[in-house]
């Protein structure tokens, strides 16, 4: 018989698993990447909105999801339009947030959270840039663990393509 953990209990359990003073989001990411049943950013593509000097990156997430963000290189505003979540804030503080809610996102920080109700979450950045690929590089720092995982995914994809080509020849 399986028991579904309440989000706050799950958050506390996850925090207890991490070493004291750890970069919790990095450790949590390392534990989760590559696990079966894990969903990735490609499963929840963001919506992008632009206005003069403003870029909004919006994501919609289902309840029960553990979401881990990339480290931000610049300050931003975070806006929760809908839903709720338990936010795991460095260095391991739990905060329950319910929409509507706006809070400051400091450069150099990462956030992780457990979505408790369908969430519509926006990051608002001051920039004139409109190229999504360039924005990804300018605004977000991917962790070494994530970069290595992406590299392995690309290698696996290339091997599969090469194998398929050999089978056709």
NORKA-V338650 format. One record per run of one state. SS is the DSSP state (H for helix, E for strand, C for the rest). FROM is the first residue (numbers start at 1). TO is the last residue. Records with the same first field share a line. If there is no record, write none. Layout:
BEGIN
SS: FROM-TO + FROM-TO
END
This chain:
BEGIN
C: 1-6 + 18-23 + 33-40 + 45-46 + 52-53 + 62-65 + 69-70 + 73-75 + 90-92 + 99-100 + 106-110 + 127-131 + 142-143 + 169-169
H: 7-17 + 24-32 + 41-44 + 132-139 + 144-168
E: 47-51 + 54-61 + 66-68 + 71-72 + 76-89 + 93-98 + 101-105 + 111-126 + 140-141
END
